[in-house]
Amino acid sequence: MSEHVRTYRGLEIYPLVYSRIPQGAVGSYDYGAGFDAAVRICRRGTDDTLTASRVFRIPHRAPFCDAGEARKASSDYAERLIDGQVDGQSVRDL
């Protein structure tokens, strides 16, 4: 499986989606409980090496209904962060 890297204004965006309830003792996740999301934003150098990276958790009180909704929210939040539209958060140090 190949990974598609999304870029926005020269930064790489990696949506991180995970089950709201962690893996239980029986080794399975409860996907019916919904999903939480975060986003990893990275900057690459001219020689294609990773120069900086940060992870931002998506502030959302209720779980996302499905993984697709969480992934979309993650990408949207990354764009708002990069555009400087999120109070108290910045990617200037990347």
Backbone bond lengths (Angstrom), bond angles and torsions (degrees), N, CA, C in turn:
res aa  C-N    CA-C-N  psi(-1)  N-CA   C-N-CA  omega(-1)  CA-C   N-CA-C  phi
1 M - - - 1.442 - - 1.518 108.90 -
2 S 1.316 117.78 126.08 1.451 120.90 -179.62 1.528 109.31 -92.94
3 E 1.299 115.06 145.34 1.455 120.59 -178.38 1.523 109.13 -96.49
4 H 1.314 116.61 127.81 1.458 121.82 177.41 1.527 108.05 -90.62
5 V 1.321 115.98 123.31 1.461 120.78 -180.00 1.521 107.96 -97.30
6 R 1.304 115.99 123.67 1.462 121.36 177.83 1.517 108.54 -96.00
7 T 1.310 116.99 134.82 1.456 120.71 176.64 1.526 109.66 -118.30
8 Y 1.324 114.19 151.10 1.459 121.31 176.91 1.522 106.91 -147.15
9 R 1.319 115.99 119.25 1.469 122.69 -179.24 1.532 111.98 52.62
10 G 1.317 115.82 40.42 1.458 121.53 175.53 1.518 115.66 83.30
11 L 1.327 118.05 0.42 1.463 121.67 178.45 1.522 109.79 -109.95
12 E 1.321 116.81 145.57 1.453 121.69 177.52 1.528 109.87 -86.99
13 I 1.327 116.21 140.14 1.464 122.60 -179.02 1.522 108.98 -119.41
14 Y 1.334 115.38 125.42 1.464 121.68 177.50 1.530 109.14 -123.75
15 P 1.337 118.47 102.47 1.464 120.54 176.06 1.528 110.32 -64.64
16 L 1.314 116.83 138.35 1.464 123.00 178.22 1.524 107.34 -120.41
17 V 1.310 116.82 114.98 1.463 122.54 -176.49 1.516 108.17 -121.42
18 Y 1.329 116.42 133.52 1.461 120.08 -177.63 1.525 110.19 -147.57
19 S 1.316 114.87 154.93 1.454 121.88 -179.10 1.528 110.53 -60.87
20 R 1.311 116.54 137.73 1.473 121.80 -179.71 1.534 111.49 -61.14
21 I 1.331 115.98 -38.84 1.468 121.07 178.76 1.527 107.40 -103.85
22 P 1.332 117.59 122.89 1.464 120.59 -177.21 1.528 112.85 -61.81
23 Q 1.311 113.83 167.73 1.462 121.38 179.63 1.518 109.40 -56.15
24 G 1.323 115.77 131.47 1.462 121.21 -178.99 1.508 112.38 -83.85
25 A 1.292 115.18 -178.69 1.465 121.73 -178.37 1.524 111.93 -63.98
26 V 1.322 117.20 -25.01 1.463 119.72 -179.69 1.528 111.94 -85.71
27 G 1.323 117.10 -1.55 1.457 120.71 175.30 1.512 116.04 87.58
28 S 1.325 118.12 16.68 1.459 119.44 178.43 1.532 110.12 -125.20
29 Y 1.326 115.03 156.36 1.458 121.66 179.17 1.521 109.39 -96.63
30 D 1.316 116.51 153.67 1.463 121.73 175.80 1.523 108.14 -100.34
31 Y 1.340 116.85 84.07 1.458 121.13 -178.16 1.525 111.92 -68.04
32 G 1.308 117.89 -20.75 1.450 121.41 177.60 1.520 113.02 -67.96
33 A 1.331 116.97 -18.38 1.460 121.31 179.32 1.525 112.03 -79.57
34 G 1.323 117.42 -5.89 1.456 121.20 178.76 1.520 112.49 98.76
35 F 1.335 114.32 -174.45 1.461 121.28 -173.36 1.524 111.39 -132.54
36 D 1.316 115.17 150.39 1.457 123.20 169.54 1.519 107.36 -109.65
37 A 1.339 116.45 165.60 1.456 119.44 -176.70 1.515 111.09 -145.11
38 A 1.310 113.57 154.68 1.458 123.64 173.03 1.520 106.01 -144.67
39 V 1.314 116.31 176.03 1.457 119.94 176.80 1.526 109.07 -141.94
40 R 1.313 115.77 137.56 1.467 121.91 174.75 1.517 106.56 -103.24
41 I 1.325 116.23 126.11 1.464 122.17 179.30 1.525 107.37 -115.60
42 C 1.328 115.91 128.12 1.467 121.57 -174.21 1.521 111.30 -127.89
43 R 1.336 114.81 151.61 1.460 121.55 171.50 1.522 107.44 -119.63
44 R 1.308 116.12 135.48 1.465 121.95 177.65 1.520 109.59 -105.86
45 G 1.324 115.01 146.96 1.456 120.92 176.41 1.519 111.15 -80.26
46 T 1.308 116.66 178.03 1.463 121.11 -178.89 1.523 112.03 -66.42
47 D 1.320 117.52 -25.26 1.474 120.88 178.07 1.531 111.72 -93.11
48 D 1.343 117.23 17.82 1.463 125.20 176.95 1.535 113.87 67.91
49 T 1.323 117.36 18.37 1.456 119.48 174.34 1.519 108.91 -91.31
50 L 1.312 115.72 150.46 1.456 121.30 178.54 1.523 108.53 -71.86
51 T 1.333 117.21 121.43 1.460 120.49 -179.06 1.521 112.64 -100.29
52 A 1.337 117.04 -30.97 1.466 120.05 -179.96 1.520 109.35 -158.70
53 S 1.335 115.00 151.23 1.458 120.47 -178.62 1.519 109.07 -156.39
54 R 1.340 115.81 141.78 1.464 120.93 174.32 1.516 109.65 -142.55
55 V 1.329 115.49 150.56 1.455 121.75 176.86 1.527 108.22 -111.44
56 F 1.329 115.69 133.16 1.458 122.74 178.30 1.521 108.60 -121.67
57 R 1.321 116.83 128.46 1.469 121.27 177.00 1.520 108.45 -81.02
58 I 1.318 116.93 139.25 1.459 121.85 179.04 1.526 108.11 -79.22
59 P 1.342 117.82 120.33 1.467 119.41 -179.73 1.537 109.96 -75.36
60 H 1.299 115.65 107.15 1.465 120.93 -177.95 1.517 107.16 -149.39
61 R 1.305 117.67 116.88 1.472 121.24 -174.84 1.525 112.96 -68.02
62 A 1.302 117.35 -45.86 1.464 121.37 -179.57 1.525 109.05 -93.86
63 P 1.313 117.34 152.04 1.470 118.74 177.98 1.534 111.05 -67.96
64 F 1.327 115.57 152.05 1.460 120.27 173.14 1.522 107.92 -73.25
65 C 1.321 117.01 144.87 1.474 121.72 -176.46 1.523 112.67 -66.15
66 D 1.326 116.78 -38.82 1.460 119.28 -178.68 1.530 109.97 -144.74
67 A 1.317 115.63 168.35 1.462 121.49 -175.90 1.526 111.93 -64.53
68 G 1.328 117.42 -35.01 1.459 120.82 179.39 1.522 112.13 -63.78
69 E 1.322 116.18 -42.65 1.468 121.05 177.80 1.528 110.37 -63.35
70 A 1.320 117.44 -41.34 1.466 122.03 178.83 1.522 111.05 -65.84
71 R 1.327 116.99 -40.85 1.469 121.51 179.28 1.531 110.54 -63.67
72 K 1.332 117.12 -43.53 1.466 121.64 178.66 1.525 110.78 -63.48
73 A 1.329 117.37 -44.03 1.464 121.36 178.43 1.523 110.44 -61.91
74 S 1.323 117.36 -37.27 1.450 122.52 178.89 1.529 111.03 -63.62
75 S 1.319 116.83 -46.16 1.466 121.15 179.13 1.527 111.40 -65.52
76 D 1.328 116.89 -43.00 1.469 120.87 178.81 1.530 111.00 -62.15
77 Y 1.339 116.21 -42.88 1.459 120.76 179.58 1.530 110.36 -63.64
78 A 1.323 117.41 -40.29 1.465 121.26 178.69 1.527 110.65 -60.08
79 E 1.315 117.36 -44.40 1.465 120.82 179.53 1.527 110.72 -62.82
80 R 1.327 117.31 -42.96 1.471 120.97 178.48 1.527 110.90 -63.78
81 L 1.346 117.13 -39.69 1.466 121.12 176.67 1.523 110.78 -61.12
82 I 1.309 115.72 -49.59 1.465 121.09 -178.26 1.525 111.12 -62.33
83 D 1.331 117.08 -35.57 1.466 121.61 178.69 1.524 113.01 -78.86
84 G 1.341 117.80 -2.96 1.468 121.57 178.74 1.511 113.72 77.01
85 Q 1.319 118.35 26.41 1.460 122.19 -176.23 1.519 114.09 -100.52
86 V 1.338 118.47 9.10 1.463 121.79 179.82 1.524 108.35 -113.40
87 D 1.328 116.27 114.89 1.463 121.33 -179.23 1.525 110.37 -61.93
88 G 1.322 115.84 133.98 1.460 121.60 175.79 1.520 114.84 81.26
89 Q 1.322 118.69 -1.32 1.463 122.10 179.27 1.530 108.94 -126.52
90 S 1.339 115.77 146.48 1.452 119.79 -179.87 1.521 110.02 -153.75
91 V 1.301 115.38 151.98 1.463 121.25 174.04 1.534 110.35 -112.96
92 R 1.333 117.32 15.98 1.470 121.15 -179.29 1.518 112.99 -60.53
93 D 1.333 117.67 -27.82 1.460 119.91 -177.78 1.531 112.85 -82.79
94 L 1.317 117.86 2.44 1.471 120.54 177.97 1.504 111.13 -85.42
